[in-house]
């Protein structure tokens, strides 16, 4: 099978794990261009990864040999770039979040669907071995019916992180800890337990940071089947701790902490998958993690394009976590419980 020619658009901090994944999958994919409007970034990227670079986005999108693009640019640019990629007939793998607000996110997904291109979203926590093992446990009924489902994201980001231009602003990023960090854990929670029906939350900017958007959130969740849970998310938790998912069922309990899953069942048996690791990207260095899960996202995207199916995390699927985040913030603003709509 011929290699897919792909263009990487955006060579900022988030590009490294994707570039490593593209290198690993060189037997299946060829990097035609790596685009940035900034010459210094193009030079540094070419020196580190050896891919051809370009400063001409129009030429990149006009190249008929390019079958897909990876969009790794700031959230506020996503809608316009997906429109341009869709008009050019390019399948698109998009870094999270979809966009800076739910309306723009919905329009982005609709744009891709109208054009008939494959749209995948980089929400890599679903691909962790611990995550897929827990999904199997739930599918097999080993935990029974879910009565509790919660997510925790305890990251640490120093003030220097938010001093970068646009970081943590509504205009560029669309939000704070929920849309930028906790989105991964919340997406995983939804994939396992479903989308909550109602939330009641608090969100604020703490004294730890000078920033426009929220850096600490606490909330309660209620699911359609009567199960309840909590969300706790912050970038104030020095020095950073592994993300956690808790699923409590009528037949047992399962906890994912970082890369490890532990489950205990009412019949006395237990299960462990993966090994406990450090905080990874939860600490001061957001990129201190393995690219293994990014490689799995890219593999799934390539399989989806070649097989004519939806990616595991499609644009429509990614809208679910945006709806939850939007409702958490709406509840924090209104001071009352809000339905997830």
N, C-alpha and C positions, 0 to 999 in steps of 0.2 A: 504494500500500500504506500502511495506517495506521502511524503511528509507534508504536514500542514505548515504553510508559511504564516507566521504571526508577527504582528508589530506590537512592541511594548510602548505605551504612551504614558509618560511620566516617569522620571528617574530619581524621585526623592527617596526618603528613608524607607518607604514600604517596598521599594523595588528589589532589595537584596534577596529575600527568600524566594521571590518569583524568578529572579535570574538564576539562582541555584537550582530551582526546580526545572527550568528550561534546559539547563545544562545536563541535568540527570536524564531528561527525556529527549535527548538529542536524536535518538533513533526514530522518534515519532514527529518531532516538531523542529522547524527551522526558524530562527529569528531573522526576519527580513530587515527590520529596522528597530532601533531603540530611540524613541523621540523625546527630546526635551528642548524647550526654547532657550535654555541656558547652556552656553558653550562649556562652562566649567563642569557642569554635571555630565554632559555628553562625553567629555574627555575622560573624566574619572571613571565613568561607567565602562567605557570601551577598554580602558587600561585594566580594570578589575575583571571583566567578564569576557572580553574579546568579541563582543557582538558589534555588528555595523550600526552606526548611529546616524541620526538625521536631525536637522533643525527645521525641516520643511514638512509640516503636518499635512498640507494639501497634497503634496506628492505621495506621502505615505498612504493616505486614504484613497488616492486615485489609482494606486498600483493594483491591477486586476489579479496579480498573482498572490496577493495577501488575502487569506481566507478569514482571518480573525484578528482581533485586537485585544490586548490586555490594557484596561484603563486603570492607572495607578495614580491618578491626579486628585487634588483636593475635592471634597464632597460637592462644593458649590458649582463645580465645573461639569459634573457628571451628566446632567440632563442634556446640555448642549452637545457634549461629545458623543453621547449615545445617539442623539438625533443624526449627527454627522456620520457616525459609523453605520447606522441603520440605512441612511440614504445611499451609502456606498456598498451596502449588502454585506457588511462584515459582521460575522458572529462576534460576540463580545463577552469577555470575562471581566467583571467589574469588582474592584476593591470596595469593601463595605465603607460607609453605609451607602444605600442607594442614592440618596440626595439629602439636602439639608432640612427638608420638611416633608410631611406626608403627601401633600398635594403634588409637589414636584416628583416625589418618589413614584406616585401612582401614574403620573404622566410619562415618566421614564419607562416604566414597565409596559404601558399601553403603546408607546412608540415602538418598542422592540417587537411587541406582538403584531402590530399592524404591518411591520416590515417583514415579518416572518423569519427574523434572525434568532439564533439561539442566544439567550442571555443567562449567564451564570454569575453568581455572586460569591465573593470570597468570604465565607463564614466557616472557617476551617475546623472549628471545634467539633462539628458533627462527624469529622473523619478520624478523630482520635480513636485508638483501639479501645480505650475505656468507654467511650461514648457508644461505639458500635456494639460492644459487649452488653452494655446496659439496655440498649434498644432491643437486642435479642431476648434478654431476660423478660422485658415487658411484653414482647410479642408472643413469647412462649407461655405467658401467664404465671411465671414463677414468683412474681411479687404480689400476685393477686390484683385486686382493684386498688387504684391509687387513692389514698386519703390525704396525702400531703406531698407537695412538690415545691421546692424552694431553690433559689440561686443566690450565690454570694460572689461578689467581685471586690476584693480588697487589694487595690493597686496603690503604688506610691509613685507620684510624679513630683519632682522638685519644682520650685518656682521657675527655674530656668527653662523648663519644658514649656510652660505657658507664656514665657517671655518671647517665644518665637512668633514672628508676625502671623496673625490670623488664628493661632492655636487657641482652641477653646472659645471661639467667637461664634455667634449665631450666623454671621454673614458668610464665613468660610466653611466652618465645621458643622453648623446647624445645632450644636449643643455641646454638652460637657461629657461627664463620665458615662452617661447612659448610651449615647449615640456613638461615642468614640471607643470606649473600653468595654463596658458591660454588655454591649450588643452581642458579643460572641457567646457569653454565658446564657443570656436571655434567649437567644436563638436556639441554643442547645436544649434549654428547658422546654421551650415550645415544641421542639421536635420530639421530645420524650413524653410530655404530659399534656400537650395541646395548649391552645391559646386560652388564657384565663378569661372568664366572663366579666369580672368586675375587679377593680383595684381601688385601694385607698392608700395614698402615699404622702410623704414629705420630701422636699428637695430644697437644698440651699447651697450657697457658696460659703464655705467655712472660712475661719480666720487663717487657715493654713495657706491659702492661695489668694493672689490678686488676679481675678479673671472674671469674664462676663457671665459665664454659664455655671451650671451646678457641678460641684465636686463631691457631694455626698447626698445619697438618696436612701430612704428606707420606706418600704411599702408592704402592704398585705394584698394577697391574691385570693380570689375565689373562682373556682372552676365550675363548669356546668354540671358536673356530676356530684357537686357538694364538697369536693376536696378543697383544702385551703393551703396556703403557703406564704412565703415571704420573699422579698427582694431586698438585698442590701448591697449597695455599690458605692465605691469611693475611690478617689485617687489620693487620699490623705493618710492611708494606712502604711506608715513606715515600718519596715523597709520593703513591703510588698509581700503578699501571700498568694499561694495557688488558688485559682478559681475553684468554687465548690458547687456541686449539685446534690441535693438530697431528695430522694424519692422514697416515701413511706407507703407501703402497701398493706393489704390485709393478710399477706402471707410472708412478708419480709421487708427489709429496709436495704437500700443501696445508696452509697455515697461515692461520688466522684470527687477527688481532690487532686487538682492538677492533671497528671497523666495516669493516675491510679484509681481503680475501682475496687471497692470492698462491698460485699453484700452478705447479709446474714438472713437465714430463712427460719420460719417458725418450726420446721422439722429438725432443726439443729445443725443443718449443713451450712457451709460458708463458701464464698467464692472470692478470689482475688485475681485481678487482671492488671497488668502494667506494673510499673515500679514508681515509688514515690520519688519526686524530683524537687528541685528548688523552685523558687517563685517564677523563674523564667522571665518573660516579658512583663510580669507584674511589678518588677522593681524599677529602679531609676532608668535602666536601659530598656526601652520598650521593645527592642529587637533581639533581646537575649533569649532566643528560643530556636529550636530545631526547625528546619524548613520542611520536615517530613509531611506534615499535614497540608501545607501549601502544595506540595507535589501531588498529594492525593486529590486536592481540589482540581488541579490542572489536568490530571489523568481522567477524572470524571468528566470534565468539560470536553476534552478531546473525544472521549467515548460517546458523549451525548451528541456532539456534532456529527461524528461518523455514523452513529446509529440512528440519527433522526429522532432522538428522544429528548426529554427535558433533563437538565442537570439535576443533581441531588438538591442543590439550593438554586432554584430558578428565581427569576425576578418576582414572580407571583408568590412564591414561597417566602422570599425575603421580606415582602410587605407585611407579613404577620408580626415580625419583631418590631417593625416601625410602628405598627398600630399599637402594640403594647407600650412602647416607649412614649409615644404621643399621649397615651391615656395616663400613664404614670405622671407625666409632667402636667397634664391638664388637672388631675386630681390634686397635685401639690399646689397648683395655682388657685383652685376653687375651694380647697379646704373640705371637700366631701368625696365620698365614694363616687366613682365614675364607671359607666359601662364601657367595655372595650368595643369600639365600633369600627 
